[in-house]
Amino acid sequence: MSKLQQDFLFDGRYRLRKKLGEGGFSEVWLVDDTSAKITLVLKVFLPSSQLDESGIEMFRQEFALVYNLNHPNLLKYTYFGVCVGHPYLVMPYYNSGSAEDLLGNCSERKAWQFLHDVAAGLSCMHEHQPPIIHQDIKPANVLLDGNSYIITDFGISGKARSILGEGGEGGVSTVQGTRPYMPPEKFRRDQIPLVASDIWALGASLYEMLTGRLPFGGQGGEAQLQGAEIPPLPDSFSDDLKQIIMQCLLPDPTARPLATDLEQFAALHLAQIPYSSGSIHTSGSYGGSFGSSIHIESHTASPTPAPVSTSKRKFIIIGIVAAAVVAIAAILAMTLSGREKSTSQQQQYDETMAFYRRGVQFYQQGMDNTQGQLDKFKQAIDMFDSAQLRQNPEFRESHYPDSINAMRGQMYDYCLQCAKRDFSAAFLEDGIRLNVLDYLKFAKNINNTSEVNALIDSIQYIYISEN
């Protein structure tokens, strides 16, 4: 097949509208699905020679592997097909661009959100058996979807790329990735894919988003093999964020954090839970052992949290009880002992985490937007309740329940403050009155305090007086 052209009807169904990108062995197009009448994205693999049936079967198997990865931070491929010996993938179209659009113009909160979402997606991939390694994490491969980030361009192994004929003049390349985002181990002889390589690329991506430049320019991790130090980050960002990036960019793969721990650490920050700047879990041998642990400060939360300012949200000091640290230590001990969870236990934990992650997304969307805010908060509560009702022991003994409690507290604070802000106006307009009542009822579902009940009684008294 020759190079694809605009307006070409691919495989008798997909009308090519605009080329979105291309690589050495594929092209990505925005297309109109003439059957379903919707806009999609098509990725067509263009091997140097037409694939035989064995090559096509390999692509089918790899697609089946990634098709079963259901995670909100991973792009969901919807269809695999073959047209005249050329495999292709169909996927949804996201029109908000990629994280590349934020380079050099990324706030601290956006950076934590990027870290959380990409780490969450990588955690799903890395914990798969066998592990799925992305091998090309970079801002251009992370799509924007509202306030969320979605990883794309994954699931094609080195073996499949070899069949496609990727490589330079010296023959087929055995190294995957984009050089500036490749860690030092990828420049060594006989390198093998490691999950830690994705973590280095995540660190390089975060560094570039904050500064607008790559940590080692076009050299990537090869510069570290020559003794280069990690360049310092601007003081305008928190020490915690800078330290995370530094740990991701460590030249020793075994010293880098695991994706699941990066996800948890970022979740704690986004939930406005304080933590010290201590180091986080690192992989010792990629067999599941850990090094240092998260250091979390222990405080006692007040029964009724202080209100949140409506003009500017401030980080509120909500502690985590000491039991959370004990729980994390217990999980580490089980991991170090090499105890494997049964398939049913793993599945239950994965389902519980899926509810938790969706809850976090709804919570963040509600905190960031006024449109449909209460609906987002209610969806978050539903997801958190679903996670906790599953009674998964590993989830229950982790810090996640404390994180949920903190987010519940934040939603309570916010709704109560909104109600107080508009309370006086409630005497004048029915619409405002009902809005205040909705916020108060939501706050009451979270924390049935005398203050909330008194305000609800006052609002209801207005109706009684007027009618």
Phi, psi and omega per residue, in radians:
M1 nan 2.308 3.110
S2 -1.287 3.053 3.095
K3 -0.995 2.460 -3.080
L4 -1.251 2.635 -3.095
Q5 -2.198 2.635 3.101
Q6 -1.029 2.497 3.131
D7 1.323 -0.028 3.093
F8 -1.201 2.398 3.102
L9 -1.589 1.728 -3.048
F10 -1.407 2.274 3.119
D11 0.941 0.516 3.070
G12 1.219 0.188 -3.042
R13 -2.444 -0.649 -2.970
Y14 -1.832 1.953 -3.139
R15 -1.458 2.063 -3.082
L16 -1.283 2.123 -3.115
R17 -1.771 -0.835 -3.026
K18 -2.714 2.356 3.088
K19 -1.366 2.193 -3.122
L20 -1.661 -0.377 -3.132
G21 3.062 2.931 3.098
E22 -2.707 2.679 3.079
G23 -2.246 -2.885 -3.106
G24 -1.222 -0.300 -3.060
F25 -2.450 0.202 -3.109
S26 -2.708 2.806 3.008
E27 -2.294 2.521 3.130
V28 -2.042 2.219 -3.049
W29 -2.220 2.524 2.893
L30 -1.434 2.245 -3.035
V31 -2.337 2.754 2.962
D32 -1.775 2.146 3.035
D33 -1.378 1.835 -3.041
T34 -1.231 -0.248 3.121
S35 -1.529 -0.885 -3.104
A36 -1.535 -0.175 3.140
K37 1.045 0.781 3.100
I38 -2.358 2.845 3.116
T39 -1.644 2.303 -3.105
L40 -2.375 3.127 3.034
V41 -2.081 2.366 -3.112
L42 -2.066 2.232 3.038
K43 -1.973 2.015 -3.086
V44 -1.894 2.210 3.116
F45 -1.559 2.234 -3.051
L46 -2.051 1.440 -3.117
P47 -1.161 2.795 -3.132
S48 -1.117 -0.437 3.044
S49 -2.508 2.743 -3.065
Q50 -1.062 2.334 -3.106
L51 -1.291 2.514 3.025
D52 -1.494 -3.103 -3.058
E53 -1.123 -0.593 3.139
S54 -1.173 -0.670 3.109
G55 -1.172 -0.713 3.109
I56 -1.138 -0.674 3.127
E57 -1.116 -0.615 3.092
M58 -1.087 -0.740 3.124
F59 -1.125 -0.669 3.108
R60 -1.056 -0.757 -3.125
Q61 -1.141 -0.709 3.138
E62 -1.200 -0.649 3.092
F63 -1.133 -0.720 3.119
A64 -1.054 -0.615 -3.130
L65 -1.130 -0.856 -3.092
V66 -1.403 -0.380 -3.137
Y67 -1.101 -0.545 -3.114
N68 -1.461 0.013 3.070
L69 -1.457 1.714 -3.139
N70 -1.777 1.823 -3.119
H71 -2.647 2.409 -3.079
P72 -1.123 -0.298 -3.137
N73 -1.835 0.259 3.045
L74 -2.108 2.291 3.114
L75 -1.081 2.289 -3.105
K76 -1.631 1.924 3.017
Y77 -1.227 2.355 -3.053
T78 -1.817 -0.314 -3.105
Y79 -2.788 2.526 3.019
F80 -2.096 2.334 3.111
G81 -2.523 3.005 3.108
V82 -2.327 2.261 3.125
C83 -2.220 1.967 -3.141
V84 0.892 0.846 3.085
G85 1.359 0.137 -3.126
H86 -1.973 1.925 3.094
P87 -1.140 2.630 3.052
Y88 -2.599 2.720 3.120
L89 -2.101 2.502 3.063
V90 -1.975 2.389 -3.095
M91 -2.557 2.853 3.120
P92 -1.141 2.786 3.103
Y93 -1.829 2.181 3.037
Y94 -1.912 2.113 -2.997
N95 -1.727 0.256 -3.117
S96 -1.691 0.082 3.120
G97 1.517 -2.825 -3.097
S98 -2.209 3.033 3.115
A99 -1.093 -0.296 3.104
E100 -1.061 -0.455 3.138
D101 -1.235 -0.240 -3.087
L102 -1.740 0.024 -3.053
L103 -0.986 2.165 3.125
G104 1.333 0.013 -3.128
N105 -2.409 0.858 -3.042
C106 -2.025 2.149 3.105
S107 -1.319 2.917 3.128
E108 -1.082 -0.752 -3.127
R109 -1.118 -0.724 3.096
K110 -1.099 -0.621 3.121
A111 -1.134 -0.768 3.098
W112 -1.124 -0.663 3.120
Q113 -1.144 -0.755 3.091
F114 -1.038 -0.823 3.132
L115 -1.036 -0.815 -3.106
H116 -1.077 -0.863 -3.023
D117 -1.222 -0.740 3.136
V118 -1.190 -0.721 3.107
A119 -1.114 -0.660 3.116
A120 -1.106 -0.775 3.101
G121 -1.123 -0.746 3.113
L122 -1.139 -0.640 3.118
S123 -1.043 -0.750 3.093
C124 -1.060 -0.736 3.141
M125 -1.210 -0.800 -3.054
H126 -1.219 -0.520 -3.126
E127 -1.493 -0.108 3.058
H128 -1.140 2.596 3.081
Q129 -2.000 1.993 -0.025
P130 -1.293 2.783 -3.130
P131 -1.044 2.486 3.053
I132 -1.850 2.105 -3.094
I133 -1.863 2.251 -3.051
H134 -1.171 -0.942 3.080
Q135 1.308 0.097 3.056
D136 -2.683 0.821 3.066
I137 -1.230 2.223 3.085
K138 -2.866 2.787 -3.092
P139 -0.940 -0.625 -3.120
A140 -1.165 -0.357 -3.140
N141 -1.735 0.268 3.078
V142 -2.151 1.968 -3.063
L143 -1.518 2.666 3.064
L144 -1.640 2.376 3.060
D145 -2.435 1.522 -3.019
G146 1.179 -2.091 3.105
N147 -1.725 0.153 -3.103
S148 -1.912 2.843 3.139
Y149 -2.156 2.426 -3.049
I150 -2.240 2.202 -3.141
I151 -1.363 2.379 3.077
T152 -2.245 3.113 3.065
D153 1.041 0.903 3.107
F154 -2.252 2.917 3.003
G155 1.706 0.006 3.103
I156 -1.815 1.993 -3.039
S157 -1.326 2.923 3.090
G158 -1.079 -0.615 3.131
K159 -1.121 -0.740 3.123
A160 -1.141 -0.694 3.117
R161 -1.119 -0.616 3.109
S162 -1.114 -0.688 3.116
I163 -1.129 -0.605 3.135
L164 -1.228 -0.321 3.118
G165 1.595 0.404 3.127
E166 -1.200 2.443 3.090
G167 2.575 3.006 -3.101
G168 -1.677 -2.741 -3.068
E169 -1.201 -0.424 -3.109
G170 -1.380 0.069 -3.139
G171 2.023 -2.864 -3.071
V172 -1.291 2.292 3.124
S173 -1.395 2.446 3.088
T174 -1.753 -0.030 -3.091
V175 -1.882 2.233 3.099
Q176 -1.805 2.652 3.058
G177 2.173 3.088 3.080
T178 -1.916 2.167 -2.905
R179 -0.815 -0.844 -3.097
P180 -1.102 -0.309 -3.115
Y181 -1.889 0.210 -3.121
M182 -1.635 2.289 -3.099
P183 -1.295 2.934 -3.085
P184 -1.031 -0.612 -3.093
E185 -1.122 -0.377 3.134
K186 -1.329 -0.197 3.113
F187 -1.732 0.080 3.094
R188 -1.571 2.829 3.096
R189 -1.243 2.569 3.071
D190 0.976 0.637 3.121
Q191 -1.194 2.557 3.075
I192 -2.120 2.643 -3.137
P193 -1.097 2.346 3.116
L194 -2.253 2.537 3.063
V195 -1.098 -0.525 -3.136
A196 -1.125 -0.409 3.113
S197 -1.160 -0.633 3.062
D198 -1.115 -0.609 -3.119
I199 -1.180 -0.720 3.096
W200 -1.064 -0.779 3.133
A201 -1.104 -0.623 3.072
L202 -1.121 -0.749 3.096
G203 -1.082 -0.753 3.125
A204 -1.120 -0.669 3.128
S205 -1.139 -0.778 3.118
L206 -1.090 -0.753 3.117
Y207 -0.999 -0.798 -3.116
E208 -1.175 -0.631 3.135
M209 -1.143 -0.642 -3.112
L210 -1.347 -0.610 -2.991
T211 -1.897 -0.352 -3.049
G212 1.451 0.065 3.111
R213 -2.426 2.735 3.139
L214 -1.406 2.592 -3.073
P215 -1.096 -0.571 -3.124
F216 -2.235 0.451 3.121
G217 1.044 -2.542 -3.128
G218 -1.318 -0.159 -3.112
Q219 -1.315 -0.466 -3.064
G220 1.096 -2.622 -3.090
G221 -1.160 -0.221 3.105
E222 -1.053 -0.528 3.126
A223 -1.098 -0.595 3.121
Q224 -1.201 -0.541 3.072
L225 -1.139 -0.398 3.136
Q226 -1.699 0.180 3.048
G227 1.651 0.117 -3.121
A228 -1.171 2.460 3.087
E229 -1.622 2.715 3.100
I230 -1.205 2.122 -3.124
P231 -1.106 2.529 -3.127
P232 -1.173 2.681 3.102
L233 -1.701 2.774 -3.121
P234 -1.051 2.566 3.130
D235 -1.235 -0.170 -3.113
S236 -1.254 -0.188 3.116
F237 -1.849 2.724 -3.048
S238 -1.170 2.695 3.101
D239 -1.086 -0.613 -3.129
D240 -1.099 -0.788 -3.131
L241 -1.163 -0.748 -3.141
K242 -1.117 -0.685 -3.128
Q243 -1.167 -0.679 3.098
I244 -1.015 -0.810 -3.127
I245 -1.108 -0.730 3.118
M246 -1.071 -0.701 3.138
Q247 -1.195 -0.638 3.095
C248 -1.117 -0.553 -3.060
L249 -1.634 0.192 3.113
L250 -1.072 2.426 -3.099
P251 -1.179 -0.459 3.132
D252 -1.472 1.998 -3.096
P253 -1.014 -0.598 -3.082
T254 -1.268 -0.234 -3.129
A255 -1.630 -0.124 -3.110
R256 -1.389 2.691 3.116
P257 -1.172 2.800 2.985
L258 -1.513 2.671 -3.106
A259 -1.054 -0.700 -3.109
T260 -1.112 -0.595 3.132
D261 -1.320 -0.599 3.052
L262 -1.110 -0.718 3.107
E263 -1.053 -0.815 -3.122
Q264 -1.128 -0.763 -3.110
F265 -1.096 -0.739 3.118
A266 -1.183 -0.642 3.119
A267 -1.095 -0.689 3.103
L268 -1.080 -0.721 -3.136
H269 -1.168 -0.810 -3.104
L270 -1.149 -0.502 3.091
A271 -1.442 0.052 3.090
Q272 1.105 0.692 3.041
I273 -1.740 2.272 -3.111
P274 -1.274 2.597 3.058
Y275 -2.622 2.743 3.109
S276 -1.403 2.999 -3.111
S277 -1.575 0.452 3.110
G278 -1.181 2.958 -3.084
S279 -1.355 2.911 -3.126
I280 -2.041 3.081 -3.077
H281 -0.975 2.448 3.035
T282 -2.249 2.747 -3.113
S283 -1.542 2.245 -3.119
G284 -1.478 -0.748 -3.067
S285 -2.485 0.154 -3.085
Y286 1.101 0.320 3.011
G287 -1.844 0.065 3.064
G288 2.007 -0.052 -3.126
S289 -1.412 2.743 -3.102
F290 -2.158 2.778 3.061
G291 -1.809 -1.981 -3.088
S292 -1.270 2.932 -3.049
S293 -2.122 2.877 3.075
I294 -1.190 2.377 3.066
H295 -1.813 1.939 -3.092
I296 -1.995 2.272 3.125
E297 -1.265 2.490 -3.117
S298 -1.854 2.214 3.106
H299 -2.375 2.974 3.045
T300 -1.924 2.100 -3.103
A301 -1.330 2.504 3.098
S302 -1.261 2.623 -3.123
P303 -1.008 -0.682 3.117
T304 -2.102 1.867 -3.092
P305 -1.068 2.658 3.104
A306 -1.201 2.587 -3.114
P307 -1.101 2.656 3.092
V308 -1.622 2.401 3.100
S309 -1.136 2.350 3.119
T310 -1.435 -0.380 3.137
S311 -1.360 -0.597 -3.138
K312 -2.701 2.067 3.140
R313 -1.231 2.266 3.130
K314 -1.921 2.636 3.060
F315 -1.193 2.222 -3.074
I316 -1.822 2.410 -3.114
I317 -1.403 1.749 3.064
I318 -2.050 2.047 -3.042
G319 -1.399 2.913 2.972
I320 -2.001 2.273 -3.112
V321 -1.134 2.714 -3.053
A322 -1.054 -0.414 -3.141
A323 -1.065 -0.463 3.122
A324 -1.116 -0.728 3.114
V325 -1.113 -0.719 3.121
V326 -1.096 -0.710 -3.137
A327 -1.114 -0.749 3.124
I328 -1.098 -0.730 3.116
A329 -1.071 -0.656 3.131
A330 -1.142 -0.705 3.111
I331 -1.113 -0.728 3.116
L332 -1.078 -0.727 -3.127
A333 -1.085 -0.709 3.124
M334 -1.148 -0.664 3.130
T335 -1.150 -0.760 -3.135
L336 -1.095 -0.578 -3.125
S337 -1.303 -0.157 3.078
G338 1.404 0.266 -3.114
R339 -1.231 2.196 -3.132
E340 -1.712 2.403 3.084
K341 -1.351 2.591 3.069
S342 -1.216 2.860 -3.126
T343 -1.046 -0.728 -3.124
S344 -1.160 -0.691 3.109
Q345 -1.114 -0.758 3.135
Q346 -1.099 -0.742 -3.136
Q347 -1.117 -0.741 3.128
Q348 -1.113 -0.713 3.118
Y349 -1.132 -0.761 3.128
D350 -1.058 -0.725 3.131
E351 -1.153 -0.700 3.115
T352 -1.096 -0.779 3.130
M353 -1.132 -0.576 3.114
A354 -1.104 -0.744 3.074
F355 -1.086 -0.788 -3.124
Y356 -1.043 -0.820 -3.086
R357 -1.131 -0.693 3.102
R358 -1.143 -0.654 3.088
G359 -1.066 -0.745 3.118
V360 -1.072 -0.715 -3.141
Q361 -1.126 -0.782 3.119
F362 -1.108 -0.718 3.114
Y363 -1.029 -0.830 -3.105
Q364 -1.161 -0.668 3.105
Q365 -1.121 -0.672 3.104
G366 -1.164 -0.706 -3.139
M367 -1.228 -0.467 -3.070
D368 -1.618 -0.247 -3.050
N369 -2.353 2.531 3.068
T370 -1.587 -0.393 -3.134
Q371 -1.279 2.102 3.127
G372 1.136 0.504 -3.017
Q373 -1.085 -0.858 -3.117
L374 -1.117 -0.622 3.092
D375 -1.076 -0.727 3.113
K376 -1.134 -0.729 3.123
F377 -1.087 -0.741 3.140
K378 -1.127 -0.687 3.088
Q379 -1.128 -0.666 3.103
A380 -1.084 -0.813 3.126
I381 -1.061 -0.738 3.111
D382 -1.038 -0.756 -3.136
M383 -1.158 -0.748 3.134
F384 -1.121 -0.724 3.103
D385 -1.094 -0.718 3.135
S386 -1.098 -0.694 3.125
A387 -1.131 -0.781 -3.070
Q388 -1.308 -0.500 3.123
L389 -1.223 -0.308 -3.139
R390 -1.287 -0.279 3.037
Q391 0.944 0.689 3.100
N392 -1.313 2.154 -3.049
P393 -1.031 -0.740 -3.105
E394 -1.138 -0.700 3.110
F395 -1.193 -0.745 -3.084
R396 -1.128 -0.547 -3.087
E397 -1.595 -0.014 3.123
S398 -1.588 -3.044 3.109
H399 -1.435 -0.101 -3.047
Y400 -1.061 -0.727 3.079
P401 -1.024 -0.625 3.086
D402 -1.173 -0.647 3.086
S403 -1.112 -0.719 3.107
I404 -1.092 -0.782 3.127
N405 -1.051 -0.672 3.126
A406 -1.132 -0.751 3.130
M407 -1.176 -0.654 3.036
R408 -1.027 -0.769 3.131
G409 -1.075 -0.692 3.129
Q410 -1.141 -0.722 3.127
M411 -1.162 -0.697 3.081
Y412 -1.041 -0.890 -3.134
D413 -0.982 -0.812 -3.054
Y414 -1.133 -0.808 -3.103
C415 -1.151 -0.697 3.128
L416 -1.122 -0.733 -3.136
Q417 -1.172 -0.678 3.087
C418 -1.081 -0.719 3.138
A419 -1.118 -0.747 3.126
K420 -1.132 -0.668 -3.118
R421 -1.080 -0.699 -3.049
D422 -1.728 0.093 -3.005
F423 -1.084 -0.766 -3.102
S424 -1.115 -0.633 3.124
A425 -1.216 -0.328 -3.119
A426 -1.122 -0.345 3.119
F427 -1.305 -0.241 -3.016
L428 -1.820 -0.726 -3.004
E429 -2.176 2.330 3.134
D430 -1.092 -0.686 -3.101
G431 -1.078 -0.790 3.118
I432 -1.143 -0.662 -3.131
R433 -1.050 -0.805 3.136
L434 -1.162 -0.652 3.123
N435 -1.105 -0.760 3.103
V436 -1.076 -0.728 -3.123
L437 -1.129 -0.668 3.099
D438 -1.081 -0.785 3.129
Y439 -1.109 -0.699 -3.123
L440 -1.177 -0.730 3.128
K441 -1.120 -0.663 3.097
F442 -1.137 -0.779 3.117
A443 -1.060 -0.665 -3.134
K444 -1.126 -0.624 3.115
N445 -1.103 -0.513 3.136
I446 -1.469 -0.795 -3.052
N447 -2.564 1.797 -3.040
N448 -1.407 1.331 -3.077
T449 -1.651 2.835 3.113
S450 -1.139 -0.566 3.134
E451 -1.109 -0.782 3.128
V452 -1.128 -0.782 -3.126
N453 -1.092 -0.661 3.134
A454 -1.127 -0.716 3.124
L455 -1.176 -0.704 3.100
I456 -1.086 -0.763 3.122
D457 -1.059 -0.667 -3.141
S458 -1.135 -0.772 3.120
I459 -1.088 -0.813 -3.124
Q460 -1.125 -0.550 3.130
Y461 -1.127 -0.601 3.104
I462 -1.042 -0.798 -3.139
Y463 -1.093 -0.773 -3.118
I464 -1.077 -0.748 -3.113
S465 -1.114 -0.689 -3.082
E466 -1.363 -0.447 -3.053
N467 -1.895 nan nan
